Amino acid sequence: MRAAIVTFDGFNELDSFIALGLMNRLRPSGWTVEIAGPSQRLTSMNGVTIETQQPLEFANEADIVLFGSGIYTRAIAENSALLDRLQLDPVRQLIGAQCSGTLLLARLGLLADIPACTDLTTKPWVVEAGVRVVDAPFHARGPIATAGGCMASQYLATWAMLRRAGVDATSKALHYVAPVGEKEAYVDKLIDTVRAFIPPDELLL
């Protein structure tokens, strides 16, 4: 299973790194989760510079694609030359985004009539793009999911893992990183929130 965490300059570290860390707990099961971006080096909103692991186009090949947010997302959403490098396919890919990343899904035409989550700052721009924003941390329909709030990246990661690895593997991965003394409650909360958006016949055990 290959997953791309689509990341741009000015990115929010919580968005990209939490999903990366959680999903890579499944590496022993054959998962590879990598940061994909438009340039070799990216600098976060707090001045952390990283080297991307894959080019932006890796997202076109990946099984799972998650978009984080950042301080330049609105400008990126207007950069057609950049977005044209992305040719995503919800028929064969799981695609998710959080906060201002939701605006990119809207610009890519992936939301249609699907209600979406985002952060409070981005909400007016997403509404302007013709998307109905819901006041919730997570929402999914079929292969498309959105989340609102920096820490909501854990919901996107949980959703991707549940859809592709199943309840047992996801629970074990989340249990490892959950706070000591709160592990069962933490794991149950994440899985229960996300499972509500996955049809029972599509949920792997």
C-alpha positions in Angstrom: 0.0 0.0 0.0 1.5 3.3 -1.1 0.4 6.6 0.4 1.3 10.2 -0.5 1.1 13.0 2.0 0.8 16.0 -0.4 2.7 18.9 1.1 3.6 22.4 -0.1 5.7 25.3 1.2 4.3 26.9 4.3 2.8 23.5 5.4 1.4 22.8 8.8 3.7 20.3 10.4 0.8 18.7 12.4 -1.1 17.9 9.2 1.7 16.2 7.4 3.7 14.6 10.1 0.9 13.1 12.3 -0.6 11.3 9.3 2.8 10.2 8.2 3.8 8.8 11.6 0.5 7.1 12.3 0.2 5.4 8.9 3.8 4.3 8.8 3.0 2.1 11.9 1.7 -0.3 9.2 5.1 -0.5 7.5 5.6 -4.1 8.6 2.4 -4.9 6.7 3.8 -3.5 3.5 2.7 0.1 3.7 4.9 2.9 2.4 3.8 6.5 3.4 5.8 9.4 2.0 5.8 13.2 1.8 5.2 14.2 -1.8 5.7 17.8 -2.9 6.4 20.1 -5.9 10.0 20.8 -5.0 12.9 18.9 -3.4 12.8 21.1 -0.3 9.9 22.6 1.5 9.7 24.9 4.5 6.9 24.7 7.0 4.9 27.6 8.5 7.2 27.5 11.5 10.4 27.5 9.5 11.2 23.7 9.5 12.8 22.7 6.2 12.5 19.2 4.9 13.4 17.2 1.9 10.5 15.6 0.1 10.6 11.9 -0.4 8.6 11.9 -3.6 7.8 14.4 -6.4 4.2 15.8 -6.5 3.3 13.4 -9.3 3.8 10.4 -7.0 0.3 11.3 -5.7 -1.1 10.2 -9.1 0.3 6.7 -8.6 -0.4 6.2 -4.9 -3.2 4.2 -3.4 -4.0 6.8 -0.8 -3.5 10.6 -1.1 -3.9 13.0 1.8 -3.6 16.7 1.5 -2.4 18.8 4.5 -2.9 22.5 4.9 -0.6 25.5 5.0 -0.3 29.3 4.9 0.0 29.5 1.1 -2.8 27.1 0.2 -5.1 29.8 -1.2 -2.5 30.9 -3.6 -1.7 27.2 -4.5 -5.4 26.7 -5.2 -5.2 29.4 -7.9 -2.0 28.0 -9.5 -3.5 25.9 -12.3 0.0 25.0 -13.6 0.8 23.4 -10.3 -2.6 21.7 -9.8 -2.5 20.4 -13.3 0.3 18.1 -12.2 -2.2 16.2 -10.2 -4.4 13.7 -12.0 -6.2 11.9 -9.2 -8.7 9.1 -9.6 -11.3 8.4 -6.8 -12.2 5.1 -8.5 -8.9 3.6 -7.5 -7.6 5.9 -4.8 -8.6 7.0 -1.3 -8.3 10.8 -1.3 -8.5 13.0 1.8 -7.7 16.5 3.0 -7.8 18.7 6.0 -8.2 22.3 6.8 -7.1 24.4 3.8 -6.3 21.2 1.9 -10.0 20.9 1.5 -9.9 23.9 -0.8 -7.5 22.0 -3.0 -9.9 19.1 -3.3 -12.6 21.6 -4.3 -10.4 23.2 -7.0 -9.6 19.7 -8.3 -13.3 19.0 -8.7 -13.2 16.1 -6.2 -15.9 17.2 -3.8 -18.9 17.8 -6.0 -22.0 17.7 -3.7 -20.1 16.0 -0.8 -20.3 18.0 2.5 -16.8 18.9 3.7 -14.9 19.8 6.8 -12.2 22.5 7.1 -10.8 25.0 9.5 -12.5 28.3 10.4 -10.1 30.5 8.4 -10.5 28.5 5.2 -14.3 28.0 5.5 -15.3 31.1 3.6 -13.0 30.2 0.7 -14.4 26.6 0.5 -18.0 27.9 0.6 -17.1 30.4 -2.1 -15.9 27.4 -4.2 -19.4 26.0 -4.0 -18.9 23.4 -1.2 -21.2 22.9 1.8 -19.0 23.0 4.9 -20.2 21.0 8.0 -19.3 21.8 11.6 -17.6 18.6 12.3 -14.0 17.2 12.7 -14.4 14.5 10.0 -16.7 13.6 7.1 -16.4 11.0 4.4 -18.4 9.7 1.5 -17.0 6.8 -0.5 -13.3 7.3 -1.3 -13.3 11.0 -0.4 -12.7 12.4 3.2 -12.1 15.7 4.8 -11.2 16.8 8.3 -11.2 20.1 10.1 -8.6 21.2 12.7 -4.9 20.5 12.9 -5.3 17.5 15.2 -7.9 16.1 12.9 -5.1 14.5 10.9 -5.5 11.5 13.2 -9.0 11.0 11.8 -7.8 11.0 8.2 -5.0 8.6 9.0 -7.5 6.3 10.9 -9.9 6.4 8.0 -7.2 5.4 5.5 -6.0 2.6 7.7 -9.5 1.3 8.4 -10.4 1.3 4.7 -7.2 -0.5 3.6 -5.9 -2.4 6.5 -9.0 -3.2 8.7 -10.1 -2.7 12.3 -7.6 -5.1 13.9 -4.4 -3.6 12.2 -5.7 -0.1 12.7 -6.4 -0.6 16.4 -2.9 -2.0 17.0 -1.3 0.9 15.2 -3.2 3.5 17.1 -2.8 1.7 20.4 1.0 2.0 20.1 0.9 5.8 19.8 -2.0 6.5 22.2 -1.4 8.2 25.5 -0.6 5.8 28.3 -3.6 5.4 30.6 -6.0 6.4 27.9 -5.2 3.9 25.2 -8.5 2.1 24.9 -10.6 5.2 25.1 -8.4 7.0 22.6 -8.5 4.2 20.1 -12.2 3.6 20.5 -12.9 7.4 20.0 -10.9 7.5 16.7 -12.3 4.3 15.3 -15.9 5.0 16.3 -15.8 8.5 14.8 -14.5 7.3 11.4 -16.4 3.9 11.2 -19.7 5.8 11.1 -18.7 6.9 7.5 -17.7 3.4 6.3 -20.4 1.1 5.0 -20.4 -2.1 7.1 -19.8 -4.3 4.0 -16.7 -2.3 3.1 -15.1 -2.5 6.6 -12.3 -4.9 6.9 -11.9 -6.8 10.2 
